[in-house]
Amino acid sequence: MRRVVSSPIDEQAAVRRVAHTGAGAVVTFAGTVRDHNRGRTVVAIEYHAYEEMASREIEQIEAEAVQRWPGIEILILHRIGRLELGEVCVFLVVAAAHRKEGFEALRFAIDTLKQRVPIWKKEIYSDGVAWIEGS
Amino acid sequence: MTSGGETIAVSVLFFARARELAGTTGATLALRAPATVGDARAALTETYPALGKYLDSCRLAVDQEFSAMDRPLEDGSELAIIPPVSGG
């Protein structure tokens, strides 16, 4: 399954892919396009990626999460291109035996994604644009 | 080891703000062998003066792996300039 996609993320399909009967907890996180940042009014965000490396890093983060919390299933999807307000840019789902490791693995995965997956946002304002660097 | 005068060709990829500063999505860099990531970085600073100090805030990846400055480059290596990421 492609981890970096240019069409809307199918959240239900992602959940179905990891959910299994050994899991008592299915934890999800959706990151969405917000209408403001650092005091400016955002009208849309363009996501750019180094696609091959971004996919590879995402799959590596999934593997690291499984290594740290054995038995979980995890899937991380990131959308690129121009996204309008409220649209889902990143979606993570973890299926775990118990909620504790589910929440922990999810938090680890989104925090790590923000540190090292080569994806960048360019915010579009009513009166200009800006690359966002770091998060 | 390599004989004197031999050169290698490295494909360079620019992303996000580095792409705007370089004014191109990518380029081929000819380097005298043996060459490291640090050598490529020095050559980039000369070829793209507008990138200049901005490279200090970027990480470099070779063949899709974040790499240290002393990593050797080979003919055909892919070197990516990775500005601070902001996904999610």
Backbone of each chain as ProteinMPNN parsed JSONL, in Angstrom:
{"seq_chain_A": "MRRVVSSPIDEQAAVRRVAHTGAGAVVTFAGTVRDHNRGRTVVAIEYHAYEEMASREIEQIEAEAVQRWPGIEILILHRIGRLELGEVCVFLVVAAAHRKEGFEALRFAIDTLKQRVPIWKKEIYSDGVAWIEGS", "coords_chain_A": {"N_chain_A": [[0.847, -1.203, 0.0], [0.577, 2.213, -0.867], [2.25, 4.756, 0.893], [2.508, 7.463, 0.656], [0.34, 9.613, -0.749], [-1.606, 11.084, -3.431], [-4.246, 11.554, -3.59], [-7.432, 11.96, -1.816], [-7.275, 10.625, 1.527], [-8.234, 7.358, 2.314], [-9.709, 6.72, 5.045], [-11.251, 4.738, 6.309], [-10.574, 2.42, 4.934], [-7.916, 2.226, 5.653], [-8.112, 1.724, 8.39], [-9.455, -0.728, 8.349], [-7.457, -2.262, 7.289], [-5.531, -2.626, 9.317], [-6.879, -3.435, 11.623], [-7.622, -6.18, 13.748], [-8.639, -9.34, 15.19], [-7.19, -9.829, 17.458], [-6.749, -7.42, 18.562], [-7.62, -5.109, 21.028], [-7.85, -2.489, 20.985], [-8.181, 0.177, 18.793], [-6.531, 2.797, 17.602], [-6.64, 6.036, 16.298], [-5.274, 8.804, 14.433], [-5.844, 11.908, 12.977], [-4.458, 14.379, 11.052], [-5.239, 17.678, 10.207], [-5.933, 20.337, 7.839], [-5.449, 23.52, 9.0], [-6.995, 26.711, 9.659], [-5.38, 28.806, 10.44], [-2.087, 30.006, 11.268], [0.721, 30.826, 13.157], [-0.215, 33.454, 13.532], [-1.235, 34.152, 11.041], [-3.719, 34.069, 8.42], [-4.669, 31.118, 7.015], [-5.357, 29.765, 3.845], [-5.092, 27.489, 2.341], [-3.024, 24.513, 2.043], [-0.06, 23.483, 0.512], [1.403, 20.413, 0.075], [4.593, 19.109, -0.283], [6.826, 16.522, -1.33], [9.695, 14.389, -1.024], [9.242, 11.848, -2.579], [9.985, 9.026, -2.807], [11.825, 8.654, -0.747], [10.338, 9.548, 1.424], [8.296, 7.637, 1.598], [9.817, 5.449, 2.22], [10.964, 6.203, 4.699], [8.643, 6.41, 6.225], [7.752, 3.751, 6.237], [9.836, 2.691, 7.64], [9.526, 3.902, 10.133], [7.132, 2.731, 10.889], [8.051, 0.1, 11.182], [9.866, 0.436, 13.285], [8.116, 1.143, 15.334], [6.672, -1.215, 15.646], [8.688, -2.824, 16.537], [9.23, -1.685, 19.016], [6.779, -1.87, 20.326], [5.758, -4.742, 20.438], [3.551, -6.807, 18.542], [1.659, -4.929, 17.827], [-0.254, -3.495, 15.106], [0.319, -1.247, 12.498], [-0.319, 1.631, 10.482], [0.643, 4.24, 8.397], [-0.264, 7.109, 6.684], [0.319, 9.669, 4.309], [-0.801, 12.59, 2.739], [-0.16, 14.383, -0.295], [0.232, 17.409, -2.302], [-2.16, 20.015, -3.189], [-4.1, 20.961, -0.466], [-7.27, 21.679, 0.906], [-8.872, 23.73, 3.464], [-9.524, 21.925, 6.439], [-9.204, 19.444, 5.28], [-7.795, 16.113, 5.423], [-4.455, 15.641, 6.076], [-2.583, 13.915, 7.105], [-2.739, 10.572, 8.273], [-2.961, 8.225, 10.816], [-3.066, 4.917, 12.032], [-3.282, 2.631, 14.666], [-3.445, -0.664, 15.737], [-3.834, -2.384, 18.654], [-3.252, -4.687, 21.391], [-3.986, -3.578, 23.832], [-5.099, -0.324, 25.032], [-3.069, 1.308, 26.057], [-0.492, 0.742, 24.878], [-1.278, 1.245, 22.341], [-1.899, 4.052, 22.216], [0.633, 5.024, 22.938], [2.34, 4.075, 20.89], [1.234, 5.339, 18.696], [1.642, 8.037, 19.294], [4.448, 8.116, 19.322], [4.891, 7.524, 16.614], [3.732, 9.687, 15.11], [5.137, 11.855, 16.138], [7.761, 11.18, 15.404], [7.539, 11.081, 12.643], [7.177, 13.799, 12.106], [9.701, 14.698, 12.634], [11.493, 13.561, 10.793], [10.539, 12.657, 8.253], [10.777, 13.319, 4.844], [8.912, 15.654, 3.96], [7.249, 18.636, 3.095], [5.508, 21.629, 4.044], [3.845, 24.185, 2.277], [2.441, 27.064, 3.057], [-0.53, 28.66, 2.057], [-1.644, 31.865, 1.97], [-4.114, 34.507, 2.239], [-2.773, 36.621, 1.282], [-0.27, 35.884, 0.275], [2.501, 33.46, 0.339], [4.252, 30.877, 2.209], [7.053, 28.84, 2.971], [7.008, 26.325, 5.401], [9.187, 25.504, 7.965], [10.58, 22.945, 9.829], [8.924, 21.621, 12.782]], "CA_chain_A": [[0.0, 0.0, 0.0], [1.369, 3.441, -0.939], [2.166, 5.547, 2.12], [2.401, 8.875, 0.269], [-0.71, 9.573, -1.775], [-1.987, 12.42, -3.904], [-5.706, 11.699, -3.548], [-7.904, 11.928, -0.422], [-6.94, 9.411, 2.266], [-9.385, 6.512, 2.654], [-9.461, 6.372, 6.452], [-11.898, 3.464, 6.664], [-9.769, 1.333, 4.352], [-6.692, 2.127, 6.463], [-8.479, 1.071, 9.656], [-9.735, -2.147, 8.05], [-6.208, -2.973, 6.973], [-4.754, -3.003, 10.509], [-7.716, -4.001, 12.688], [-7.654, -7.644, 13.763], [-9.39, -9.773, 16.366], [-6.322, -9.804, 18.632], [-6.622, -6.036, 19.025], [-8.728, -4.589, 21.824], [-7.824, -1.032, 20.842], [-7.787, 0.727, 17.491], [-6.324, 4.211, 17.883], [-6.345, 6.753, 15.062], [-4.979, 10.235, 14.494], [-5.953, 12.592, 11.687], [-3.988, 15.761, 11.024], [-6.067, 18.376, 9.218], [-5.469, 21.672, 7.44], [-5.988, 24.518, 9.932], [-7.169, 28.004, 8.974], [-4.47, 29.85, 10.924], [-0.786, 29.56, 11.773], [1.64, 31.903, 13.495], [-0.841, 34.76, 13.382], [-1.707, 34.448, 9.689], [-4.891, 33.327, 7.971], [-4.291, 30.127, 6.001], [-6.493, 29.385, 2.991], [-4.827, 26.133, 1.834], [-1.616, 24.112, 2.214], [0.517, 22.596, -0.508], [2.397, 19.499, 0.635], [5.577, 18.611, -1.242], [7.581, 15.41, -0.735], [10.694, 13.57, -1.719], [8.308, 10.732, -2.401], [10.569, 7.694, -2.582], [12.432, 8.605, 0.582], [9.272, 9.721, 2.417], [7.65, 6.324, 1.763], [10.776, 4.569, 2.891], [11.057, 6.623, 6.106], [7.382, 6.066, 6.894], [7.743, 2.307, 6.485], [10.828, 2.425, 8.68], [8.913, 4.307, 11.41], [6.184, 1.662, 11.225], [8.825, -1.058, 11.659], [10.412, 0.774, 14.61], [7.003, 1.098, 16.299], [6.364, -2.632, 15.893], [9.787, -3.367, 17.33], [9.105, -1.19, 20.391], [5.527, -2.356, 20.91], [5.501, -5.965, 19.657], [2.156, -7.241, 18.459], [0.768, -3.919, 17.244], [-0.283, -3.293, 13.653], [0.31, 0.205, 12.317], [-0.267, 2.137, 9.108], [0.799, 5.703, 8.356], [-0.486, 7.616, 5.329], [0.442, 11.125, 4.189], [-1.265, 13.089, 1.441], [0.583, 15.533, -0.817], [-0.51, 18.231, -3.254], [-2.861, 21.126, -2.542], [-5.212, 20.551, 0.393], [-8.103, 22.789, 1.359], [-9.125, 23.751, 4.909], [-10.266, 20.794, 6.996], [-8.855, 18.156, 4.677], [-6.849, 15.298, 6.189], [-3.132, 15.571, 5.429], [-1.866, 12.732, 7.596], [-3.635, 9.68, 9.007], [-2.258, 7.088, 11.414], [-3.905, 3.996, 12.787], [-2.582, 1.564, 15.378], [-4.291, -1.668, 16.388], [-3.015, -2.962, 19.725], [-4.017, -5.516, 22.325], [-4.524, -2.687, 24.86], [-5.037, 1.073, 24.608], [-1.843, 1.995, 26.475], [0.536, 0.685, 23.828], [-1.844, 1.866, 21.134], [-1.661, 5.499, 22.299], [2.081, 5.285, 22.967], [2.921, 3.832, 19.562], [0.714, 6.383, 17.799], [2.35, 9.284, 19.638], [5.813, 7.939, 18.821], [4.916, 7.535, 15.146], [3.48, 11.029, 14.551], [6.254, 12.725, 16.536], [8.932, 10.819, 14.604], [7.249, 11.526, 11.271], [7.405, 15.242, 12.018], [11.136, 14.989, 12.733], [12.413, 13.066, 9.769], [10.018, 12.27, 6.935], [10.989, 14.476, 3.964], [7.694, 16.268, 3.429], [7.262, 20.056, 3.467], [4.289, 22.359, 3.717], [3.889, 25.573, 1.829], [1.139, 27.605, 3.423], [-1.077, 29.651, 1.143], [-2.427, 32.856, 2.715], [-4.871, 35.369, 1.327], [-1.881, 37.653, 0.726], [1.095, 35.396, 0.039], [2.802, 32.061, 0.637], [5.499, 30.688, 2.963], [7.463, 27.487, 3.323], [7.126, 26.094, 6.837], [10.386, 24.697, 8.183], [10.569, 22.407, 11.179], [7.561, 21.575, 13.31]], "C_chain_A": [[0.877, 1.245, 0.0], [1.165, 4.267, 0.32], [2.034, 7.04, 1.824], [1.459, 8.923, -0.925], [-1.103, 10.979, -2.202], [-3.494, 12.602, -3.969], [-6.159, 11.606, -2.094], [-7.647, 10.577, 0.239], [-8.221, 8.647, 2.614], [-9.172, 5.968, 4.068], [-10.056, 5.013, 6.827], [-11.097, 2.277, 6.133], [-8.503, 1.117, 5.173], [-6.988, 1.386, 7.766], [-8.732, -0.417, 9.426], [-8.453, -2.926, 7.851], [-5.449, -3.411, 8.225], [-5.581, -3.691, 11.595], [-7.706, -5.525, 12.599], [-8.248, -8.084, 15.093], [-8.525, -9.853, 17.618], [-6.191, -8.414, 19.226], [-7.856, -5.621, 19.808], [-8.804, -3.08, 21.723], [-7.397, -0.675, 19.424], [-7.747, 2.241, 17.675], [-5.987, 4.914, 16.577], [-6.004, 8.211, 15.341], [-5.115, 10.798, 13.086], [-5.424, 14.002, 11.862], [-4.741, 16.461, 9.913], [-5.537, 19.782, 8.956], [-6.221, 22.74, 8.248], [-6.012, 25.894, 9.265], [-6.27, 29.118, 9.504], [-3.156, 29.229, 11.353], [0.088, 30.78, 12.006], [1.046, 33.281, 13.172], [-1.349, 35.095, 11.989], [-2.898, 33.561, 9.329], [-4.505, 32.43, 6.803], [-5.521, 29.79, 5.167], [-6.331, 27.977, 2.402], [-3.376, 25.802, 2.151], [-1.23, 23.206, 1.059], [1.556, 21.733, 0.178], [3.284, 18.974, -0.486], [6.373, 17.507, -0.556], [8.709, 14.947, -1.64], [10.089, 12.179, -1.596], [8.939, 9.391, -2.057], [11.137, 7.596, -1.168], [11.371, 8.732, 1.671], [8.58, 8.378, 2.674], [8.545, 5.394, 2.559], [10.903, 4.91, 4.384], [9.791, 6.233, 6.866], [7.344, 4.572, 7.203], [8.746, 1.927, 7.572], [10.274, 2.801, 10.064], [7.9, 3.25, 11.85], [6.935, 0.46, 11.817], [9.392, -0.793, 13.052], [9.321, 0.703, 15.679], [6.674, -0.353, 16.65], [7.45, -3.269, 16.76], [9.656, -2.95, 18.796], [7.854, -1.686, 21.095], [5.109, -3.606, 20.144], [4.015, -6.329, 19.677], [1.226, -6.2, 17.882], [0.785, -4.044, 15.718], [-0.39, -1.791, 13.47], [0.363, 0.55, 10.845], [-0.252, 3.669, 9.168], [0.643, 6.159, 6.915], [-0.348, 9.13, 5.329], [0.0, 11.542, 2.797], [-0.397, 14.255, 1.006], [-0.237, 16.24, -1.897], [-1.204, 19.354, -2.515], [-4.058, 20.61, -1.753], [-5.957, 21.785, 0.889], [-8.332, 22.672, 2.87], [-9.937, 22.529, 5.332], [-9.908, 19.455, 6.4], [-7.782, 17.444, 5.492], [-5.528, 15.173, 5.429], [-2.368, 14.341, 5.866], [-2.837, 11.897, 8.423], [-2.838, 8.49, 9.508], [-3.272, 6.205, 12.126], [-3.026, 2.906, 13.392], [-3.628, 0.629, 15.973], [-3.408, -2.398, 17.394], [-3.902, -3.806, 20.638], [-4.72, -4.623, 23.355], [-4.288, -1.232, 24.473], [-3.706, 1.742, 24.943], [-0.787, 1.944, 25.372], [0.024, 1.275, 22.519], [-1.573, 3.355, 21.11], [-0.17, 5.814, 22.228], [2.704, 5.14, 21.579], [2.482, 4.914, 18.584], [1.464, 7.689, 18.028], [3.795, 9.254, 19.121], [5.839, 8.13, 17.302], [4.689, 8.949, 14.59], [4.618, 11.98, 14.92], [7.491, 12.444, 15.681], [8.75, 11.242, 13.155], [7.578, 13.008, 11.118], [8.884, 15.612, 12.104], [11.911, 14.598, 11.492], [11.832, 12.621, 8.436], [10.09, 13.478, 5.996], [9.735, 14.928, 3.217], [7.689, 17.708, 3.949], [5.916, 20.679, 3.164], [4.597, 23.781, 3.292], [2.503, 26.118, 2.121], [0.743, 28.702, 2.442], [-1.96, 30.576, 1.979], [-3.233, 33.682, 1.713], [-3.923, 36.351, 0.639], [-0.446, 37.153, 0.545], [1.254, 33.928, 0.352], [4.062, 31.999, 1.487], [5.777, 29.212, 3.144], [7.522, 27.404, 4.838], [8.322, 25.16, 7.029], [10.452, 24.261, 9.635], [9.143, 22.392, 11.689], [7.588, 21.395, 14.805]], "O_chain_A": [[1.823, 1.331, 0.783], [0.033, 4.457, 0.765], [1.51, 7.794, 2.644], [1.74, 8.35, -1.978], [-0.955, 11.939, -1.445], [-3.979, 13.667, -4.352], [-5.376, 11.219, -1.227], [-7.779, 9.526, -0.389], [-9.171, 9.222, 3.144], [-8.555, 4.922, 4.27], [-9.447, 4.238, 7.564], [-10.963, 1.256, 6.807], [-8.064, -0.016, 5.37], [-6.214, 0.529, 8.193], [-8.285, -1.261, 10.204], [-8.368, -4.104, 8.199], [-4.792, -4.452, 8.21], [-5.038, -4.448, 12.399], [-7.773, -6.091, 11.507], [-8.349, -7.283, 16.022], [-9.055, -9.937, 18.726], [-5.584, -8.247, 20.283], [-8.984, -5.755, 19.335], [-9.698, -2.454, 22.293], [-6.384, -1.162, 18.923], [-8.776, 2.886, 17.876], [-5.136, 4.441, 15.824], [-6.402, 8.772, 16.362], [-4.577, 10.244, 12.127], [-5.893, 14.741, 12.728], [-4.877, 15.927, 8.812], [-4.786, 20.337, 9.759], [-7.445, 22.846, 8.187], [-5.17, 26.205, 8.422], [-6.386, 30.261, 9.062], [-3.11, 28.067, 11.755], [0.181, 31.661, 11.151], [1.718, 34.15, 12.615], [-1.843, 36.199, 11.764], [-3.062, 32.461, 9.858], [-4.076, 32.901, 5.75], [-6.6, 29.556, 5.712], [-7.314, 27.349, 2.01], [-2.589, 26.687, 2.485], [-1.966, 22.294, 0.682], [2.486, 22.251, 0.796], [2.802, 18.466, -1.498], [6.574, 17.546, 0.658], [8.663, 15.104, -2.86], [10.372, 11.435, -0.657], [8.495, 8.701, -1.139], [10.956, 6.59, -0.481], [11.482, 8.102, 2.722], [8.309, 8.023, 3.821], [8.097, 4.661, 3.441], [10.945, 4.015, 5.228], [9.858, 5.781, 8.009], [6.951, 4.171, 8.298], [8.538, 0.975, 8.323], [10.522, 2.102, 11.047], [7.817, 2.912, 13.031], [6.513, -0.119, 12.818], [9.402, -1.684, 13.901], [9.573, 0.256, 16.798], [6.428, -0.678, 17.812], [7.176, -4.129, 17.597], [9.928, -3.737, 19.703], [7.858, -1.899, 22.307], [4.214, -3.55, 19.3], [3.329, -6.178, 20.688], [0.11, -6.53, 17.481], [1.703, -4.615, 15.13], [-1.115, -1.127, 14.211], [1.004, -0.142, 10.055], [-1.03, 4.293, 9.89], [1.332, 5.662, 6.024], [-0.837, 9.802, 6.238], [0.378, 10.926, 1.801], [0.056, 15.037, 1.842], [-1.264, 15.732, -2.346], [-0.89, 19.629, -1.357], [-4.92, 19.915, -2.291], [-5.351, 22.796, 1.244], [-8.025, 21.645, 3.476], [-10.905, 22.149, 4.673], [-10.271, 18.42, 6.958], [-6.967, 18.079, 6.162], [-5.482, 14.673, 4.305], [-1.59, 13.782, 5.094], [-3.651, 12.433, 9.175], [-2.133, 7.829, 8.745], [-4.217, 6.695, 12.745], [-2.155, 2.341, 12.731], [-4.572, 1.069, 16.629], [-2.37, -2.958, 17.038], [-5.124, -3.661, 20.658], [-5.875, -4.855, 23.712], [-3.392, -0.932, 23.684], [-3.255, 2.63, 24.221], [-0.25, 2.978, 24.975], [0.804, 1.745, 21.692], [-1.077, 3.882, 20.114], [0.243, 6.751, 21.545], [3.496, 5.98, 21.151], [3.266, 5.353, 17.742], [1.869, 8.362, 17.08], [4.292, 10.232, 18.562], [6.711, 8.819, 16.774], [5.402, 9.361, 13.675], [5.019, 12.815, 14.109], [8.19, 13.374, 15.279], [9.693, 11.705, 12.514], [8.183, 13.421, 10.128], [9.279, 16.705, 11.698], [12.904, 15.249, 11.166], [12.596, 12.235, 7.552], [9.539, 14.535, 6.301], [9.533, 14.634, 2.039], [8.072, 17.97, 5.089], [5.258, 20.332, 2.184], [5.456, 24.467, 3.846], [1.516, 25.697, 1.518], [1.551, 29.544, 2.053], [-2.91, 30.125, 2.619], [-3.052, 33.566, 0.501], [-4.219, 36.854, -0.445], [0.495, 37.939, 0.654], [0.273, 33.226, 0.602], [4.853, 32.942, 1.499], [4.875, 28.425, 3.431], [8.032, 28.315, 5.491], [8.449, 24.151, 6.336], [10.39, 25.08, 10.551], [8.26, 23.045, 11.131], [6.534, 21.332, 15.438]]}, "seq_chain_B": "MTSGGETIAVSVLFFARARELAGTTGATLALRAPATVGDARAALTETYPALGKYLDSCRLAVDQEFSAMDRPLEDGSELAIIPPVSGG", "coords_chain_B": {"N_chain_B": [[42.829, 1.981, -5.513], [41.368, 5.027, -6.854], [42.533, 6.46, -9.918], [44.404, 9.458, -10.693], [42.557, 12.392, -11.666], [40.2, 11.166, -12.369], [36.643, 11.377, -12.589], [33.433, 11.539, -10.929], [29.887, 11.305, -11.438], [27.237, 12.82, -9.835], [23.825, 12.763, -9.013], [21.899, 15.492, -8.079], [19.287, 16.447, -5.959], [16.903, 18.938, -5.319], [14.764, 20.282, -2.825], [11.693, 21.88, -1.733], [12.304, 24.947, -0.088], [14.989, 24.992, -0.717], [14.947, 24.252, -3.353], [13.766, 26.458, -4.54], [15.719, 28.384, -4.003], [17.929, 27.348, -5.376], [16.907, 27.383, -7.861], [16.204, 25.326, -9.496], [15.047, 21.924, -10.023], [16.787, 19.839, -9.955], [20.166, 18.614, -10.569], [23.215, 17.665, -12.223], [26.203, 16.798, -10.757], [29.622, 17.054, -11.216], [32.327, 15.462, -9.799], [35.625, 15.271, -8.51], [37.111, 12.145, -8.081], [38.428, 10.415, -5.171], [35.243, 11.203, -3.684], [33.36, 12.855, -1.114], [30.256, 13.349, 0.746], [30.587, 15.816, 1.932], [32.379, 17.043, 0.145], [30.729, 17.314, -2.063], [28.862, 19.059, -1.059], [30.411, 21.354, -0.701], [30.979, 21.929, -3.37], [28.42, 22.495, -4.265], [27.862, 24.878, -2.938], [29.506, 26.597, -4.299], [28.534, 26.433, -6.93], [25.869, 27.184, -6.649], [25.428, 29.976, -5.404], [23.321, 31.276, -4.158], [22.199, 29.401, -2.513], [24.03, 29.084, -0.502], [24.487, 29.901, 2.819], [22.125, 28.744, 3.559], [22.29, 26.032, 3.244], [23.393, 25.184, 5.604], [21.273, 24.722, 7.308], [20.126, 22.529, 6.277], [19.648, 18.952, 5.856], [21.499, 16.23, 4.443], [20.896, 13.663, 2.097], [21.873, 10.5, 0.939], [21.166, 8.394, -1.666], [18.599, 8.107, -0.609], [18.964, 7.985, 2.153], [19.601, 9.585, 5.215], [22.689, 11.208, 5.58], [26.084, 11.407, 6.769], [28.711, 13.917, 6.585], [31.106, 12.703, 5.901], [30.56, 10.546, 4.384], [31.272, 8.439, 1.645], [30.871, 9.128, -1.855], [29.561, 7.652, -4.837], [29.914, 7.029, -8.38], [26.959, 7.935, -9.947], [25.503, 8.127, -7.595], [22.7, 9.348, -5.681], [22.059, 12.448, -4.464], [20.343, 14.188, -2.051], [19.033, 17.338, -1.105], [17.825, 18.276, 1.886], [15.683, 20.343, 3.306], [14.666, 21.646, 6.615], [12.159, 19.506, 7.795], [8.543, 19.502, 7.464], [6.245, 17.971, 7.619], [2.983, 16.435, 8.228]], "CA_chain_B": [[42.095, 3.238, -5.423], [41.152, 5.67, -8.149], [43.673, 7.159, -10.496], [44.226, 10.903, -10.709], [41.8, 12.947, -12.777], [38.912, 10.497, -12.581], [35.529, 12.104, -11.975], [32.17, 10.817, -10.799], [28.709, 12.148, -11.632], [26.262, 12.638, -8.759], [22.585, 13.52, -9.263], [21.496, 16.274, -6.913], [17.866, 16.804, -5.94], [16.576, 20.042, -4.403], [13.36, 20.288, -2.419], [11.1, 22.991, -0.979], [12.947, 26.247, -0.238], [16.283, 24.789, -1.389], [14.639, 24.211, -4.784], [13.564, 27.848, -4.982], [16.993, 29.109, -3.955], [18.799, 26.831, -6.437], [16.268, 27.725, -9.13], [16.058, 24.119, -10.311], [14.65, 20.749, -9.24], [17.914, 18.925, -9.813], [21.325, 18.89, -11.404], [24.274, 16.656, -12.139], [27.422, 17.401, -10.229], [30.822, 16.27, -11.526], [33.268, 15.602, -8.683], [36.85, 14.496, -8.646], [37.109, 10.984, -7.177], [37.247, 10.021, -4.397], [34.506, 12.361, -3.179], [32.427, 12.612, -0.011], [29.106, 14.246, 0.814], [31.119, 17.147, 2.235], [32.927, 17.607, -1.091], [29.596, 17.7, -2.899], [28.263, 20.233, -0.429], [31.276, 22.489, -1.021], [30.79, 22.239, -4.793], [27.095, 23.112, -4.412], [27.94, 26.26, -2.465], [30.126, 27.383, -5.372], [27.672, 26.467, -8.114], [24.609, 27.861, -6.323], [25.737, 30.897, -4.297], [22.091, 31.656, -3.444], [21.95, 28.378, -1.483], [24.987, 29.51, 0.509], [24.315, 29.551, 4.23], [20.913, 27.958, 3.782], [22.681, 24.617, 3.336], [23.684, 24.878, 7.01], [20.08, 24.249, 8.017], [19.611, 21.355, 5.568], [20.316, 17.659, 5.989], [21.784, 15.655, 3.133], [20.595, 12.234, 2.018], [22.458, 9.789, -0.194], [20.337, 7.238, -2.025], [17.426, 8.11, 0.281], [19.296, 7.807, 3.577], [20.315, 10.72, 5.793], [24.099, 10.83, 5.56], [27.078, 12.293, 7.365], [29.565, 14.581, 5.603], [32.25, 11.892, 5.474], [30.121, 9.387, 3.594], [31.792, 8.479, 0.273], [29.904, 9.12, -2.958], [29.987, 6.856, -5.985], [29.341, 7.467, -9.643], [25.544, 7.583, -9.989], [24.812, 8.358, -6.323], [21.666, 10.388, -5.665], [22.248, 13.286, -3.276], [19.185, 15.064, -1.884], [19.14, 18.427, -0.141], [16.591, 18.152, 2.67], [15.429, 21.424, 4.277], [13.943, 21.173, 7.807], [10.895, 18.95, 7.319], [7.352, 20.059, 8.126], [5.061, 17.167, 7.282], [2.003, 16.24, 9.283]], "C_chain_B": [[42.014, 3.878, -6.799], [42.392, 6.406, -8.624], [43.362, 8.652, -10.569], [43.387, 11.342, -11.899], [40.462, 12.286, -13.032], [37.791, 11.293, -11.917], [34.308, 11.183, -11.868], [31.03, 11.813, -10.999], [27.68, 11.806, -10.565], [25.002, 13.414, -9.123], [22.166, 14.203, -7.99], [20.025, 16.628, -7.047], [17.643, 17.905, -4.914], [15.094, 19.985, -4.063], [12.995, 21.58, -1.692], [11.89, 24.287, -1.183], [14.309, 26.121, -0.924], [16.082, 24.775, -2.903], [14.459, 25.635, -5.31], [14.875, 28.609, -5.012], [17.93, 28.643, -5.073], [18.224, 27.176, -7.808], [16.102, 26.528, -10.055], [15.665, 22.944, -9.423], [15.824, 19.799, -9.03], [19.031, 19.263, -10.767], [22.274, 17.708, -11.309], [25.564, 17.358, -11.757], [28.593, 16.489, -10.596], [31.845, 16.533, -10.428], [34.505, 14.762, -8.957], [36.844, 13.36, -7.616], [38.441, 10.912, -6.415], [36.562, 11.258, -3.796], [33.56, 11.94, -2.057], [31.234, 13.556, -0.134], [29.584, 15.681, 1.076], [31.708, 17.828, 0.997], [31.796, 18.106, -1.993], [28.96, 18.978, -2.364], [29.084, 21.481, -0.765], [31.096, 22.913, -2.483], [29.451, 22.93, -5.021], [27.116, 24.58, -4.008], [28.544, 27.155, -3.548], [29.195, 27.543, -6.563], [26.393, 27.261, -7.876], [24.827, 28.811, -5.148], [24.483, 31.273, -3.492], [21.742, 30.635, -2.357], [22.788, 28.664, -0.242], [24.743, 28.981, 1.901], [23.096, 28.679, 4.486], [21.228, 26.466, 3.914], [22.986, 24.201, 4.772], [22.463, 24.318, 7.733], [19.488, 23.001, 7.349], [20.346, 20.08, 5.982], [20.532, 17.121, 4.576], [21.497, 14.159, 3.179], [21.259, 11.655, 0.78], [21.643, 8.533, -0.431], [19.25, 7.005, -0.976], [17.724, 7.753, 1.723], [20.017, 9.043, 4.066], [21.776, 10.321, 5.978], [24.991, 11.884, 6.192], [27.99, 12.824, 6.26], [30.702, 13.691, 5.096], [31.828, 10.657, 4.67], [30.655, 9.495, 2.158], [30.656, 8.457, -0.76], [30.469, 8.266, -4.084], [29.393, 7.462, -7.244], [27.884, 7.016, -9.669], [24.81, 7.735, -8.676], [23.771, 9.465, -6.477], [21.785, 11.154, -4.351], [21.073, 14.259, -3.168], [19.448, 16.106, -0.81], [17.801, 18.522, 0.58], [16.452, 19.329, 3.649], [14.707, 20.866, 5.518], [12.525, 20.732, 7.412], [9.705, 19.511, 8.096], [6.101, 19.296, 7.727], [4.114, 17.06, 8.465], [1.095, 17.425, 9.447]], "O_chain_B": [[42.524, 3.339, -7.782], [43.187, 6.905, -7.828], [42.201, 9.058, -10.514], [43.471, 10.77, -12.985], [39.666, 12.787, -13.827], [37.964, 11.821, -10.818], [34.171, 10.203, -12.6], [31.187, 13.01, -10.76], [27.298, 10.647, -10.408], [25.081, 14.583, -9.499], [22.086, 13.573, -6.936], [19.57, 17.054, -8.108], [18.126, 17.824, -3.785], [14.266, 19.675, -4.92], [13.844, 22.268, -1.126], [12.124, 24.69, -2.322], [14.736, 27.034, -1.631], [16.947, 25.232, -3.65], [14.94, 25.971, -6.392], [15.125, 29.389, -5.931], [18.647, 29.457, -5.656], [18.956, 27.253, -8.795], [15.886, 26.691, -11.256], [15.915, 22.958, -8.217], [15.86, 19.049, -8.054], [18.872, 20.091, -11.663], [22.148, 16.86, -10.425], [25.955, 18.364, -12.349], [28.56, 15.291, -10.319], [32.191, 17.682, -10.155], [34.433, 13.689, -9.555], [36.602, 13.587, -6.43], [39.476, 11.305, -6.953], [37.225, 12.234, -3.444], [33.033, 10.828, -2.049], [31.201, 14.438, -0.993], [29.051, 16.636, 0.511], [31.56, 19.037, 0.817], [31.891, 19.172, -2.603], [28.571, 19.861, -3.128], [28.527, 22.534, -1.074], [31.064, 24.104, -2.793], [29.341, 23.831, -5.853], [26.478, 25.42, -4.643], [28.155, 28.312, -3.701], [29.074, 28.626, -7.135], [25.89, 27.929, -8.779], [24.454, 28.493, -4.018], [24.569, 31.554, -2.297], [21.063, 30.972, -1.388], [22.336, 28.514, 0.893], [24.785, 27.775, 2.142], [23.026, 27.967, 5.487], [20.524, 25.732, 4.608], [22.859, 23.029, 5.128], [22.602, 23.528, 8.667], [18.469, 22.478, 7.801], [21.503, 20.119, 6.4], [19.836, 17.508, 3.637], [21.807, 13.479, 4.157], [21.211, 12.25, -0.297], [21.449, 7.716, 0.47], [19.014, 5.884, -0.525], [16.847, 7.274, 2.442], [20.949, 9.513, 3.413], [22.07, 9.231, 6.47], [24.7, 13.08, 6.157], [28.045, 12.276, 5.159], [31.206, 13.897, 3.992], [32.665, 9.823, 4.323], [30.502, 10.539, 1.524], [29.615, 7.836, -0.543], [31.683, 8.167, -4.264], [28.49, 8.296, -7.185], [27.599, 5.841, -9.437], [23.603, 7.499, -8.625], [23.927, 10.386, -7.28], [21.632, 10.587, -3.269], [20.833, 15.056, -4.076], [20.006, 15.81, 0.247], [16.773, 18.812, -0.032], [17.056, 19.301, 4.721], [14.195, 19.747, 5.483], [11.786, 21.485, 6.777], [9.846, 19.94, 9.242], [5.037, 19.881, 7.521], [4.409, 17.534, 9.562], [0.211, 17.411, 10.302]]}, "name": "protein", "num_of_chains": 2, "seq": "MRRVVSSPIDEQAAVRRVAHTGAGAVVTFAGTVRDHNRGRTVVAIEYHAYEEMASREIEQIEAEAVQRWPGIEILILHRIGRLELGEVCVFLVVAAAHRKEGFEALRFAIDTLKQRVPIWKKEIYSDGVAWIEGSMTSGGETIAVSVLFFARARELAGTTGATLALRAPATVGDARAALTETYPALGKYLDSCRLAVDQEFSAMDRPLEDGSELAIIPPVSGG"}
